[in-house]
Amino acid sequence: MRQDEEPARDGNDAQPAESPNWALGLDLGVRLGLSVVIGLGLGILVDNWLHTSPLFTLIGMVLGIGAAMVTIWRVARDAMRK
């Protein structure tokens, strides 16, 4: 092997790859969807258990949407720091 030739690389470089934008969008979508679904689901379960029809469903939905907003804030803050 000559000195000006580089050895063949096997693709296992130690440099971290930047995640593409679609990965960030998919991550946010899953987090937001799960936040709302879990909050709403817990509200429905508590309403069925206590027989208080829309009260805890609405509270769970509001808490789920609030958790989604906090998630958006944290991800945006971390993305701006990079």
N, CA, C and O atoms as a printed pandas DataFrame, in Angstrom:
     atom_number atom_name residue_name chain_id  residue_number  x_coord  y_coord  z_coord
0              1         N          MET        A               1    0.843   -1.171    0.000
1              2        CA          MET        A               1    0.000    0.000    0.000
2              3         C          MET        A               1    0.888    1.234    0.000
3              4         O          MET        A               1    1.868    1.313    0.740
4              5         N          ARG        A               2    0.526    2.198   -0.846
5              6        CA          ARG        A               2    1.294    3.438   -0.901
6              7         C          ARG        A               2    0.857    4.347    0.223
7              8         O          ARG        A               2   -0.211    4.158    0.805
8              9         N          GLN        A               3    1.679    5.332    0.530
9             10        CA          GLN        A               3    1.388    6.236    1.630
10            11         C          GLN        A               3    0.223    7.171    1.325
11            12         O          GLN        A               3   -0.485    7.580    2.246
12            13         N          ASP        A               4    0.007    7.518    0.070
13            14        CA          ASP        A               4   -1.064    8.450   -0.252
14            15         C          ASP        A               4   -2.437    7.772   -0.348
15            16         O          ASP        A               4   -3.447    8.451   -0.536
16            17         N          GLU        A               5   -2.482    6.447   -0.221
17            18        CA          GLU        A               5   -3.756    5.737   -0.244
18            19         C          GLU        A               5   -4.317    5.623    1.172
19            20         O          GLU        A               5   -3.581    5.399    2.133
20            21         N          GLU        A               6   -5.619    5.779    1.276
21            22        CA          GLU        A               6   -6.266    5.605    2.572
22            23         C          GLU        A               6   -6.736    4.166    2.696
23            24         O          GLU        A               6   -7.145    3.556    1.709
24            25         N          PRO        A               7   -6.680    3.625    3.900
25            26        CA          PRO        A               7   -7.208    2.272    4.070
26            27         C          PRO        A               7   -8.726    2.265    3.871
27            28         O          PRO        A               7   -9.397    3.274    4.086
28            29         N          ALA        A               8   -9.241    1.135    3.465
29            30        CA          ALA        A               8  -10.687    1.023    3.239
30            31         C          ALA        A               8  -11.425    1.182    4.561
31            32         O          ALA        A               8  -11.011    0.636    5.584
32            33         N          ARG        A               9  -12.519    1.932    4.531
33            34        CA          ARG        A               9  -13.309    2.156    5.737
34            35         C          ARG        A               9  -14.458    1.161    5.763
35            36         O          ARG        A               9  -15.028    0.815    4.728
36            37         N          ASP        A              10  -14.784    0.713    6.960
37            38        CA          ASP        A              10  -15.862   -0.263    7.097
38            39         C          ASP        A              10  -17.181    0.382    7.484
39            40         O          ASP        A              10  -18.159   -0.332    7.708
40            41         N          GLY        A              11  -17.246    1.707    7.572
41            42        CA          GLY        A              11  -18.490    2.396    7.882
42            43         C          GLY        A              11  -18.754    2.561    9.362
43            44         O          GLY        A              11  -19.818    3.053    9.739
44            45         N          ASN        A              12  -17.833    2.172   10.204
45            46        CA          ASN        A              12  -18.018    2.291   11.653
46            47         C          ASN        A              12  -17.222    3.450   12.207
47            48         O          ASN        A              12  -16.452    3.280   13.152
48            49         N          ASP        A              13  -17.399    4.631   11.630
49            50        CA          ASP        A              13  -16.698    5.814   12.127
50            51         C          ASP        A              13  -17.261    6.207   13.480
51            52         O          ASP        A              13  -18.435    5.969   13.763
52            53         N          ALA        A              14  -16.439    6.799   14.304
53            54        CA          ALA        A              14  -16.843    7.170   15.660
54            55         C          ALA        A              14  -17.584    8.497   15.709
55            56         O          ALA        A              14  -18.022    8.906   16.784
56            57         N          GLN        A              15  -17.739    9.180   14.585
57            58        CA          GLN        A              15  -18.400   10.476   14.582
58            59         C          GLN        A              15  -19.911   10.286   14.656
59            60         O          GLN        A              15  -20.471    9.499   13.893
60            61         N          PRO        A              16  -20.585   11.003   15.574
61            62        CA          PRO        A              16  -22.038   10.874   15.644
62            63         C          PRO        A              16  -22.700   11.549   14.445
63            64         O          PRO        A              16  -22.315   12.651   14.057
64            65         N          ALA        A              17  -23.671   10.901   13.878
65            66        CA          ALA        A              17  -24.377   11.457   12.727
66            67         C          ALA        A              17  -25.518   12.347   13.211
67            68         O          ALA        A              17  -26.156   12.057   14.222
68            69         N          GLU        A              18  -25.766   13.424   12.486
69            70        CA          GLU        A              18  -26.882   14.305   12.813
70            71         C          GLU        A              18  -28.173   13.597   12.407
71            72         O          GLU        A              18  -28.241   12.985   11.341
72            73         N          SER        A              19  -29.191   13.681   13.254
73            74        CA          SER        A              19  -30.457   13.062   12.900
74            75         C          SER        A              19  -31.183   13.946   11.896
75            76         O          SER        A              19  -31.177   15.169   12.034
76            77         N          PRO        A              20  -31.803   13.351   10.898
77            78        CA          PRO        A              20  -32.506   14.153    9.898
78            79         C          PRO        A              20  -33.761   14.816   10.470
79            80         O          PRO        A              20  -34.245   14.435   11.536
80            81         N          ASN        A              21  -34.272   15.795    9.761
81            82        CA          ASN        A              21  -35.445   16.537   10.232
82            83         C          ASN        A              21  -36.672   15.655   10.363
83            84         O          ASN        A              21  -37.496   15.875   11.251
84            85         N          TRP        A              22  -36.812   14.656    9.492
85            86        CA          TRP        A              22  -37.988   13.793    9.574
86            87         C          TRP        A              22  -37.972   12.994   10.865
87            88         O          TRP        A              22  -39.033   12.673   11.400
88            89         N          ALA        A              23  -36.800   12.668   11.375
89            90        CA          ALA        A              23  -36.717   11.924   12.642
90            91         C          ALA        A              23  -37.222   12.789   13.790
91            92         O          ALA        A              23  -37.917   12.298   14.680
92            93         N          LEU        A              24  -36.880   14.067   13.776
93            94        CA          LEU        A              24  -37.359   14.987   14.805
94            95         C          LEU        A              24  -38.871   15.138   14.712
95            96         O          LEU        A              24  -39.557   15.151   15.733
96            97         N          GLY        A              25  -39.391   15.253   13.502
97            98        CA          GLY        A              25  -40.828   15.362   13.307
98            99         C          GLY        A              25  -41.569   14.119   13.758
99           100         O          GLY        A              25  -42.623   14.214   14.387
100          101         N          LEU        A              26  -41.029   12.958   13.442
101          102        CA          LEU        A              26  -41.642   11.698   13.871
102          103         C          LEU        A              26  -41.609   11.566   15.385
103          104         O          LEU        A              26  -42.589   11.140   15.997
104          105         N          ASP        A              27  -40.492   11.927   15.985
105          106        CA          ASP        A              27  -40.367   11.878   17.446
106          107         C          ASP        A              27  -41.388   12.795   18.114
107          108         O          ASP        A              27  -42.057   12.399   19.068
108          109         N          LEU        A              28  -41.502   14.021   17.609
109          110        CA          LEU        A              28  -42.474   14.961   18.175
110          111         C          LEU        A              28  -43.906   14.472   17.984
111          112         O          LEU        A              28  -44.725   14.580   18.897
112          113         N          GLY        A              29  -44.208   13.944   16.824
113          114        CA          GLY        A              29  -45.557   13.447   16.564
114          115         C          GLY        A              29  -45.953   12.319   17.500
115          116         O          GLY        A              29  -47.073   12.284   18.010
116          117         N          VAL        A              30  -45.032   11.405   17.721
117          118        CA          VAL        A              30  -45.319   10.283   18.622
118          119         C          VAL        A              30  -45.493   10.792   20.057
119          120         O          VAL        A              30  -46.418   10.382   20.759
120          121         N          ARG        A              31  -44.614   11.673   20.480
121          122        CA          ARG        A              31  -44.715   12.208   21.848
122          123         C          ARG        A              31  -46.021   12.973   22.066
123          124         O          ARG        A              31  -46.682   12.808   23.092
124          125         N          LEU        A              32  -46.384   13.808   21.098
125          126        CA          LEU        A              32  -47.605   14.597   21.229
126          127         C          LEU        A              32  -48.831   13.700   21.221
127          128         O          LEU        A              32  -49.732   13.861   22.044
128          129         N          GLY        A              33  -48.862   12.764   20.298
129          130        CA          GLY        A              33  -49.998   11.851   20.226
130          131         C          GLY        A              33  -50.155   11.029   21.486
131          132         O          GLY        A              33  -51.266   10.880   21.996
132          133         N          LEU        A              34  -49.059   10.493   21.995
133          134        CA          LEU        A              34  -49.132    9.686   23.209
134          135         C          LEU        A              34  -49.547   10.514   24.419
135          136         O          LEU        A              34  -50.294   10.031   25.269
136          137         N          SER        A              35  -49.079   11.740   24.508
137          138        CA          SER        A              35  -49.453   12.596   25.635
138          139         C          SER        A              35  -50.960   12.807   25.686
139          140         O          SER        A              35  -51.580   12.670   26.741
140          141         N          VAL        A              36  -51.533   13.136   24.558
141          142        CA          VAL        A              36  -52.974   13.401   24.515
142          143         C          VAL        A              36  -53.766   12.108   24.725
143          144         O          VAL        A              36  -54.746   12.099   25.471
144          145         N          VAL        A              37  -53.356   11.028   24.082
145          146        CA          VAL        A              37  -54.080    9.761   24.201
146          147         C          VAL        A              37  -54.029    9.227   25.631
147          148         O          VAL        A              37  -55.034    8.735   26.144
148          149         N          ILE        A              38  -52.876    9.321   26.273
149          150        CA          ILE        A              38  -52.764    8.826   27.656
150          151         C          ILE        A              38  -53.612    9.681   28.595
151          152         O          ILE        A              38  -54.331    9.143   29.438
152          153         N          GLY        A              39  -53.536   11.000   28.460
153          154        CA          GLY        A              39  -54.353   11.875   29.307
154          155         C          GLY        A              39  -55.835   11.628   29.110
155          156         O          GLY        A              39  -56.585   11.537   30.081
156          157         N          LEU        A              40  -56.260   11.519   27.871
157          158        CA          LEU        A              40  -57.661   11.277   27.560
158          159         C          LEU        A              40  -58.096    9.896   28.044
159          160         O          LEU        A              40  -59.184    9.744   28.600
160          161         N          GLY        A              41  -57.257    8.903   27.835
161          162        CA          GLY        A              41  -57.581    7.545   28.278
162          163         C          GLY        A              41  -57.720    7.437   29.784
163          164         O          GLY        A              41  -58.637    6.787   30.285
164          165         N          LEU        A              42  -56.810    8.073   30.504
165          166        CA          LEU        A              42  -56.912    8.052   31.968
166          167         C          LEU        A              42  -58.159    8.791   32.443
167          168         O          LEU        A              42  -58.807    8.371   33.401
168          169         N          GLY        A              43  -58.488    9.878   31.780
169          170        CA          GLY        A              43  -59.709   10.612   32.132
170          171         C          GLY        A              43  -60.956    9.768   31.919
171          172         O          GLY        A              43  -61.860    9.771   32.755
172          173         N          ILE        A              44  -61.010    9.049   30.810
173          174        CA          ILE        A              44  -62.154    8.179   30.528
174          175         C          ILE        A              44  -62.241    7.054   31.551
175          176         O          ILE        A              44  -63.331    6.718   32.015
176          177         N          LEU        A              45  -61.099    6.471   31.905
177          178        CA          LEU        A              45  -61.101    5.397   32.917
178          179         C          LEU        A              45  -61.613    5.893   34.262
179          180         O          LEU        A              45  -62.417    5.217   34.904
180          181         N          VAL        A              46  -61.161    7.055   34.693
181          182        CA          VAL        A              46  -61.602    7.603   35.979
182          183         C          VAL        A              46  -63.085    7.955   35.911
183          184         O          VAL        A              46  -63.814    7.740   36.880
184          185         N          ASP        A              47  -63.541    8.493   34.780
185          186        CA          ASP        A              47  -64.972    8.796   34.629
186          187         C          ASP        A              47  -65.824    7.531   34.706
187          188         O          ASP        A              47  -66.874    7.531   35.349
188          189         N          ASN        A              48  -65.388    6.470   34.066
189          190        CA          ASN        A              48  -66.136    5.214   34.131
190          191         C          ASN        A              48  -66.139    4.638   35.542
191          192         O          ASN        A              48  -67.128    4.050   35.979
192          193         N          TRP        A              49  -65.035    4.810   36.245
193          194        CA          TRP        A              49  -64.918    4.269   37.606
194          195         C          TRP        A              49  -65.796    5.045   38.589
195          196         O          TRP        A              49  -66.446    4.447   39.445
196          197         N          LEU        A              50  -65.815    6.375   38.469
197          198        CA          LEU        A              50  -66.551    7.233   39.403
198          199         C          LEU        A              50  -67.933    7.646   38.887
199          200         O          LEU        A              50  -68.685    8.305   39.605
200          201         N          HIS        A              51  -68.276    7.267   37.653
201          202        CA          HIS        A              51  -69.562    7.620   37.036
202          203         C          HIS        A              51  -69.782    9.140   37.010
203          204         O          HIS        A              51  -70.853    9.635   37.361
204          205         N          THR        A              52  -68.752    9.854   36.590
205          206        CA          THR        A              52  -68.818   11.327   36.465
206          207         C          THR        A              52  -68.502   11.693   35.020
207          208         O          THR        A              52  -67.424   12.205   34.718
208          209         N          SER        A              53  -69.439   11.428   34.145
209          210        CA          SER        A              53  -69.217   11.352   32.704
210          211         C          SER        A              53  -68.196   12.312   32.097
211          212         O          SER        A              53  -67.092   11.846   31.815
212          213         N          PRO        A              54  -68.441   13.573   31.871
213          214        CA          PRO        A              54  -67.427   14.293   31.086
214          215         C          PRO        A              54  -66.343   14.967   31.916
215          216         O          PRO        A              54  -65.383   15.485   31.346
216          217         N          LEU        A              55  -66.458   14.979   33.229
217          218        CA          LEU        A              55  -65.564   15.781   34.060
218          219         C          LEU        A              55  -64.097   15.373   33.909
219          220         O          LEU        A              55  -63.273   16.184   33.485
220          221         N          PHE        A              56  -63.766   14.143   34.246
221          222        CA          PHE        A              56  -62.363   13.719   34.215
222          223         C          PHE        A              56  -61.854   13.488   32.800
223          224         O          PHE        A              56  -60.648   13.533   32.560
224          225         N          THR        A              57  -62.761   13.242   31.863
225          226        CA          THR        A              57  -62.342   13.149   30.466
226          227         C          THR        A              57  -61.799   14.499   30.007
227          228         O          THR        A              57  -60.757   14.563   29.355
228          229         N          LEU        A              58  -62.504   15.573   30.346
229          230        CA          LEU        A              58  -62.037   16.905   29.974
230          231         C          LEU        A              58  -60.755   17.278   30.706
231          232         O          LEU        A              58  -59.846   17.864   30.119
232          233         N          ILE        A              59  -60.686   16.935   31.987
233          234        CA          ILE        A              59  -59.469   17.226   32.757
234          235         C          ILE        A              59  -58.281   16.453   32.186
235          236         O          ILE        A              59  -57.188   17.004   32.047
236          237         N          GLY        A              60  -58.494   15.179   31.857
237          238        CA          GLY        A              60  -57.422   14.372   31.266
238          239         C          GLY        A              60  -56.978   14.898   29.923
239          240         O          GLY        A              60  -55.787   14.885   29.610
240          241         N          MET        A              61  -57.934   15.367   29.118
241          242        CA          MET        A              61  -57.584   15.930   27.817
242          243         C          MET        A              61  -56.765   17.209   27.980
243          244         O          MET        A              61  -55.772   17.405   27.280
244          245         N          VAL        A              62  -57.176   18.070   28.897
245          246        CA          VAL        A              62  -56.426   19.313   29.135
246          247         C          VAL        A              62  -55.020   19.005   29.652
247          248         O          VAL        A              62  -54.052   19.635   29.225
248          249         N          LEU        A              63  -54.905   18.046   30.562
249          250        CA          LEU        A              63  -53.573   17.671   31.064
250          251         C          LEU        A              63  -52.710   17.043   29.971
251          252         O          LEU        A              63  -51.501   17.273   29.923
252          253         N          GLY        A              64  -53.327   16.251   29.097
253          254        CA          GLY        A              64  -52.586   15.657   27.986
254          255         C          GLY        A              64  -52.085   16.702   27.014
255          256         O          GLY        A              64  -50.948   16.632   26.548
256          257         N          ILE        A              65  -52.932   17.673   26.708
257          258        CA          ILE        A              65  -52.515   18.760   25.809
258          259         C          ILE        A              65  -51.438   19.605   26.476
259          260         O          ILE        A              65  -50.500   20.050   25.814
260          261         N          GLY        A              66  -51.563   19.832   27.785
261          262        CA          GLY        A              66  -50.520   20.567   28.515
262          263         C          GLY        A              66  -49.191   19.834   28.495
263          264         O          GLY        A              66  -48.139   20.449   28.318
264          265         N          ALA        A              67  -49.237   18.515   28.677
265          266        CA          ALA        A              67  -48.005   17.719   28.612
266          267         C          ALA        A              67  -47.397   17.772   27.209
267          268         O          ALA        A              67  -46.176   17.788   27.059
268          269         N          ALA        A              68  -48.248   17.800   26.189
269          270        CA          ALA        A              68  -47.752   17.915   24.815
270          271         C          ALA        A              68  -47.069   19.260   24.594
271          272         O          ALA        A              68  -46.035   19.326   23.929
272          273         N          MET        A              69  -47.630   20.321   25.141
273          274        CA          MET        A              69  -47.021   21.647   24.996
274          275         C          MET        A              69  -45.667   21.724   25.705
275          276         O          MET        A              69  -44.724   22.328   25.194
276          277         N          VAL        A              70  -45.582   21.112   26.874
277          278        CA          VAL        A              70  -44.299   21.071   27.588
278          279         C          VAL        A              70  -43.269   20.302   26.770
279          280         O          VAL        A              70  -42.101   20.689   26.715
280          281         N          THR        A              71  -43.698   19.218   26.137
281          282        CA          THR        A              71  -42.799   18.438   25.289
282          283         C          THR        A              71  -42.298   19.266   24.118
283          284         O          THR        A              71  -41.108   19.242   23.803
284          285         N          ILE        A              72  -43.199   20.002   23.469
285          286        CA          ILE        A              72  -42.789   20.871   22.356
286          287         C          ILE        A              72  -41.776   21.902   22.841
287          288         O          ILE        A              72  -40.774   22.153   22.171
288          289         N          TRP        A              73  -42.030   22.490   23.988
289          290        CA          TRP        A              73  -41.126   23.499   24.541
290          291         C          TRP        A              73  -39.738   22.921   24.793
291          292         O          TRP        A              73  -38.734   23.534   24.429
292          293         N          ARG        A              74  -39.677   21.755   25.409
293          294        CA          ARG        A              74  -38.373   21.142   25.721
294          295         C          ARG        A              74  -37.603   20.752   24.475
295          296         O          ARG        A              74  -36.398   20.991   24.395
296          297         N          VAL        A              75  -38.277   20.156   23.500
297          298        CA          VAL        A              75  -37.600   19.746   22.280
298          299         C          VAL        A              75  -37.118   20.975   21.504
299          300         O          VAL        A              75  -36.007   20.977   20.974
300          301         N          ALA        A              76  -37.941   22.007   21.438
301          302        CA          ALA        A              76  -37.536   23.235   20.739
302          303         C          ALA        A              76  -36.354   23.901   21.445
303          304         O          ALA        A              76  -35.430   24.385   20.792
304          305         N          ARG        A              77  -36.385   23.925   22.772
305          306        CA          ARG        A              77  -35.283   24.527   23.529
306          307         C          ARG        A              77  -33.989   23.760   23.292
307          308         O          ARG        A              77  -32.937   24.371   23.101
308          309         N          ASP        A              78  -34.049   22.443   23.302
309          310        CA          ASP        A              78  -32.856   21.636   23.068
310          311         C          ASP        A              78  -32.351   21.789   21.637
311          312         O          ASP        A              78  -31.142   21.804   21.408
312          313         N          ALA        A              79  -33.264   21.902   20.674
313          314        CA          ALA        A              79  -32.862   22.086   19.276
314          315         C          ALA        A              79  -32.207   23.437   19.072
315          316         O          ALA        A              79  -31.286   23.553   18.264
316          317         N          MET        A              80  -32.657   24.465   19.782
317          318        CA          MET        A              80  -32.067   25.791   19.634
318          319         C          MET        A              80  -30.676   25.865   20.254
319          320         O          MET        A              80  -29.855   26.681   19.835
320          321         N          ARG        A              81  -30.408   25.034   21.231
321          322        CA          ARG        A              81  -29.094   25.048   21.887
322          323         C          ARG        A              81  -28.032   24.392   21.015
323          324         O          ARG        A              81  -26.845   24.672   21.183
324          325         N          LYS        A              82  -28.427   23.536   20.098
325          326        CA          LYS        A              82  -27.450   22.817   19.270
326          327         C          LYS        A              82  -26.932   23.675   18.161
327          328         O          LYS        A              82  -26.102   23.228   17.370
